[in-house]
Amino acid sequence: MRLKIISNVHPHLLRPVSLVHLHFALLLCCNIMVAQVSVQNPRIENLSNPIGLDIQQPRFCWQLASERRNVLQTAYEIRVASNSHDLVSGKKLLWTSGKTQSEASVWVPYNGPAMVSGKKYWWQVRVWDNAGTVSAWSEPNFWQMGLLGPADWKAKWISLAAPEDSTQPSPMFRKQFATKKKIATATAYISAHGLYEAHINGERVGQDYLTPGWTAYQKRLQYQAYDVTNLLKNGANAIGVTLGNGWWRGNIGWAHVNGFYGSDISLLFQLEIEYADGSRETIGSDGNWKYSTDGPIRYSEIYHGETYDARLEQLGWSLPGFNDTKWSKVAVKDFSKENLIGTYNEPIRKHEIFKPIKIFRTPKGELVADFGQNLVGWVELKAKGKSGDRVVLQFAEVLDKHGNFYTDNLRAARCTDTWILKGGGEEQFEPHFTFHGFRYAKVSTYAKASADEIGYPGELKPENIIAVALYSAMRPAGNFTCSDPLVNQLQQNIQWGQRGNFLDVPTDCPQRDERLGWTGDAQAFSRTATFNFDTHNFFAKWLKDVAADQQPDGMVPWVIPNVLRPRNGASAGWADAATIIPWNMWLAYGDRRILEDQYPSMKAWVEYMRAQSKNDLWNTGEHFGDWLFYSRADDNDGRSAITDKYLIAQCFYVHSTQLLLNAAQVLGKKDEVAAYSELLNKIKTAYLNEYVTPNGRPLSPTQTAYVLALQFDMLPENQREQAAKNLAENIKRYNNHLTTGFLGTPYLCHVLTRFGYNDLAYTLLNQKTYPSWLYPVTMGATTIWERWDGIRPDSSFQAITMNSFNHYAYGAIGDWMYRVMAGLDADEPGYKSLLIKPHPGGGFAEASATLQTLYGTASSKWQRDEKTLTLDVEIPPNTTATILVPSSDAATITEGGKPLPSLPEIKITGTENGYVVLKTGSGKYSFSVKN
Ligand code: BGC
């Protein structure tokens, strides 16, 4: 049978492997001067030289670089060895792929002997291209395996030897040991119940923060591996580790549960030393370690902040020779090691640093620093004061309409760091086990044991206070700019929303007592996210937590990791993160393994909906609906855009089934394709019978109802045009405003463009009054707001119970800006083939998008003046492109100043709705069209 695919997914996107493009190969044979191809950005599992991988068959990715156009790889050769010397000599190889005829340059699997725990592997690759040239071998790169099974952990879980609770100070653990010989390499493997910060000989181990990160700990607890060779010394050495409550034991969820994962905080630390003579030694956490709870971190909570008493710093506590006679012996615990996994996504790191743009007194007289950007991280502060003076830092996203520091929207999150000075010179503070979402920091200072503010010691100078952004160290991937500064600010706000809420898990918001992995928000934003940063590993990791926390009946909880009790019902559009995100990852990265890994979870979710349904209709349960849609306080004339929740549920039931079916097709599961095609037909019919009039009008004729019906191909072909017209009229009835919430918004402009209303999509993008994307920008937003009107035009706030100023969901317009406005899209999964289809219009003089695909840089930039339209395009090596140039006649187009017919490497294949369709290979192209 022929597979029915949703029509907004290009058929190529379902094709697992691309074909060799003979056309270009032939053309290139004619080239006489042939530039040498080279290999760049070699990566393994999309990471650069990772330590601690626990994947048995890791995959290689690399990029080709060449001055030439139309570069395709025709063959590759990978080799792997135990050390760089053997590798380069090519003599003692552990594995070689041999010269393999293939275009594949991403996700090429290692196929050698089984991986060995803790072993370091060196690798390099060379390629042949379609001009017959061969590259040099890439520079030697490596990956190092982690500890692959519980038996590899010689270290023991250690904890306090006294009853514990989350109000206790952060414990410090310590171990002194001696190395006996010259050290060749040393690797530390560290995990914790709670959060850890480790030191060796007084130096911080690594630059990662809030480790071991957040996962569905019961089943998946990450450890990190660090190369600590340079931290060790010959002779006496010491390890010191501080633990914090973190997500494990801290106060999490708006119900303020403590100790969701456990009442302990514990450490697991294994140091593997390899001596120059080849012998090995393991130093592991065990009953000989000591701990103290008399350290400086007196309190730490993710929501509430940290209290640091510098007077309690224990000088030299992680150095050898420290007097730890007052420290206690730890308790050894037999906690599971079965759930330990290597770390797959990028760690949380420090990134941008902000100096205050202003330090001022509010009308209430409070001392506030304005960093000019709503960000997520913390403040680092310097001060000079007396021993026992307290500096209290509080955090806010906005000022109220009087200009005062405003924290009501943080709800119960106290977001307060308290720093007690030790006195005697300039001191410096940063917290350890918390983070804040803020633009403003309020600084209050109190003398020892006093409740009266004494004023910051001296003057608070900009050089003494900085804000540091912390987020997962994803590779920056793309950017979008255009001729309108407001839309550029919107793009900045989208990116900052992503930075702030991609802190190891995709969160709804980073500031109030929530900061949870809300599934609906994540799915809505996931496609846009792929354009701003490389989110492959970030989402691959989180999707495994989705599967881990999925219930046995397939129900996907509201938040992942799931810290909400009791069991909540699945909500349509939220739980579908289980299908939507794996599919979006496939589109953006062409990684078939994500689909393979997630397939059981995707299927279980669809089967859950099926089990909930009667007569093919899923119309039970509680749903969030089109969350935060346009709604009026005074709705006498029925203007609020309320979409029936069960209609929405049926749309997402269809959409998830379609995506499951698409995945089944990619994975070659023929029986499942047939079975889910049948289900799809039935549930679409049930939708039509229950919710749509014979003329194609949905039960609740809102923008979201039309958008979902059209985006998910719910309506028969002959009703679609009318439905799109109704949608356009609906928008006009609201004076050219959107009314969509979390579920309709991501697709709104895509649907308008697809059905011929691109001008209206631009009108919505350009709209500056509420509700619109630019309204918050005109109100000074530097991130995406949770609500369309978080701050009303009269500067009053929306409901304090739910008014975050850093919620990325509505930033989902970014996907349309990249793919439609600038026209940079994938024609095959992972951009093996690109679709460049710019949409000049909307009064914009230009729009430009760049994206670091796995193959290299892709870009599309159009500029228009009265006479000429130019389109500059970059297509990465080893990919091809379909480029649609806005013109109805190929004769009006030149490339690099030359008429198209004179350029054999560009093939004109026809015209299509006002575009000339071209096929090209890789390279940079500059098209010009005379108007
Ligand atoms: C969160 C949302 C989430 C929602 C569910 C809120 O409290 O902040 O973004 O999706 O609950 O409706």
Residues whose N, C-alpha, C, O or C-beta is under 5 A from the ligand:
A	BS01	BGC	D508 W518 G520 D521 F624 W627
